């Protein structure tokens, strides 16, 4: 996570972009359980999203498939 946070701070700060898309297939409850999402994805996403917001960018969160079982977790991941 350290390298990714450093990249966000050093490279995205000056980037001229509208938004950053995060998430992906591993974020889907078709692939992992809500328990695994909460334990592994949520803390990672929160740190990454905080860093992206700190350099001034908006975030959109993508899931490849099911999200109803993890919807409450997605709302906690600081993408807004």
C-alpha positions as a Markdown table, in Angstrom:
| # | Residue | x | y | z |
|---|---|---|---|---|
| 1 | Unk | 0.0 | 0.0 | 0.0 |
| 2 | Unk | 2.9 | 2.3 | 0.7 |
| 3 | Unk | 4.0 | 2.5 | -3.0 |
| 4 | Unk | 0.4 | 3.2 | -4.2 |
| 5 | Unk | -0.1 | 5.9 | -1.6 |
| 6 | Unk | 3.3 | 7.5 | -2.6 |
| 7 | Unk | 2.3 | 7.3 | -6.3 |
| 8 | Unk | -1.0 | 9.0 | -5.6 |
| 9 | Unk | 0.7 | 11.8 | -3.6 |
| 10 | Unk | 3.5 | 12.3 | -6.1 |
| 11 | Unk | 1.9 | 11.7 | -9.4 |
| 12 | Unk | -1.9 | 12.4 | -9.2 |
| 13 | Unk | -1.6 | 15.7 | -7.4 |
| 14 | Unk | -0.7 | 17.5 | -10.6 |
| 15 | Unk | -2.7 | 15.3 | -12.9 |
| 16 | Unk | -5.4 | 16.9 | -15.0 |
| 17 | Unk | -8.2 | 14.3 | -14.7 |
| 18 | Unk | -11.9 | 14.4 | -14.0 |
| 19 | Unk | -12.1 | 11.4 | -11.7 |
| 20 | Unk | -10.4 | 8.2 | -10.7 |
| 21 | Unk | -12.1 | 4.8 | -11.0 |
| 22 | Unk | -11.3 | 2.2 | -8.3 |
| 23 | Unk | -12.8 | -1.1 | -7.4 |
| 24 | Unk | -13.1 | -3.8 | -10.0 |
| 25 | Unk | -13.9 | -7.5 | -10.2 |
| 26 | Unk | -12.5 | -8.3 | -6.7 |
| 27 | Unk | -15.0 | -5.8 | -5.3 |
| 28 | Unk | -18.0 | -7.9 | -6.4 |
| 29 | Unk | -19.9 | -10.2 | -4.0 |
| 30 | Unk | -20.1 | -12.7 | -6.9 |
| 31 | Unk | -16.3 | -13.2 | -6.3 |
| 32 | Unk | -15.8 | -12.7 | -2.6 |
| 33 | Unk | -17.9 | -12.8 | 0.5 |
| 34 | Unk | -19.0 | -9.7 | 2.4 |
| 35 | Unk | -16.8 | -10.8 | 5.3 |
| 36 | Unk | -13.7 | -10.9 | 3.1 |
| 37 | Unk | -14.6 | -7.6 | 1.5 |
| 38 | Unk | -15.0 | -6.0 | 4.9 |
| 39 | Unk | -11.7 | -7.4 | 6.2 |
| 40 | Unk | -9.5 | -6.9 | 3.1 |
| 41 | Unk | -11.0 | -4.5 | 0.6 |
| 42 | Unk | -12.6 | -1.9 | 2.8 |
| 43 | Unk | -9.5 | -0.8 | 4.8 |
| 44 | Unk | -7.4 | -0.7 | 1.6 |
| 45 | Unk | -10.1 | 1.2 | -0.3 |
| 46 | Unk | -10.5 | 3.7 | 2.6 |
| 47 | Unk | -6.8 | 4.5 | 2.7 |
| 48 | Unk | -6.5 | 4.8 | -1.1 |
| 49 | Unk | -9.7 | 6.9 | -1.4 |
| 50 | Unk | -8.6 | 9.3 | 1.4 |
| 51 | Unk | -5.3 | 9.8 | -0.4 |
| 52 | Unk | -7.0 | 10.4 | -3.8 |
| 53 | Unk | -9.3 | 13.0 | -2.2 |
| 54 | Unk | -6.4 | 14.6 | -0.4 |
| 55 | Unk | -4.8 | 15.4 | -3.8 |
| 56 | Unk | -8.1 | 16.9 | -5.0 |
| 57 | Unk | -9.7 | 14.2 | -7.2 |
| 58 | Unk | -13.1 | 12.6 | -7.3 |
| 59 | Unk | -13.7 | 8.9 | -7.2 |
| 60 | Unk | -16.1 | 6.5 | -8.9 |
| 61 | Unk | -16.3 | 3.0 | -7.4 |
| 62 | Unk | -16.8 | 0.1 | -9.9 |
| 63 | Unk | -17.9 | -3.5 | -9.2 |
| 64 | Unk | -18.0 | -6.2 | -11.8 |
| 65 | Unk | -21.3 | -7.8 | -10.8 |
| 66 | Unk | -23.1 | -8.3 | -7.6 |
| 67 | Unk | -23.0 | -5.6 | -5.0 |
| 68 | Unk | -26.2 | -5.8 | -3.0 |
| 69 | Unk | -24.6 | -8.0 | -0.3 |
| 70 | Unk | -21.8 | -5.5 | 0.2 |
| 71 | Unk | -23.6 | -2.3 | -0.5 |
| 72 | Unk | -23.3 | -1.1 | 3.2 |
| 73 | Unk | -19.6 | -1.8 | 3.0 |
| 74 | Unk | -19.2 | 0.1 | -0.3 |
| 75 | Unk | -20.9 | 3.1 | 1.3 |
| 76 | Unk | -18.2 | 3.1 | 4.0 |
| 77 | Unk | -15.2 | 3.1 | 1.6 |
| 78 | Unk | -14.8 | 6.9 | 1.4 |
| 79 | Unk | -15.4 | 7.3 | -2.3 |
| 80 | Unk | -17.8 | 10.1 | -1.8 |
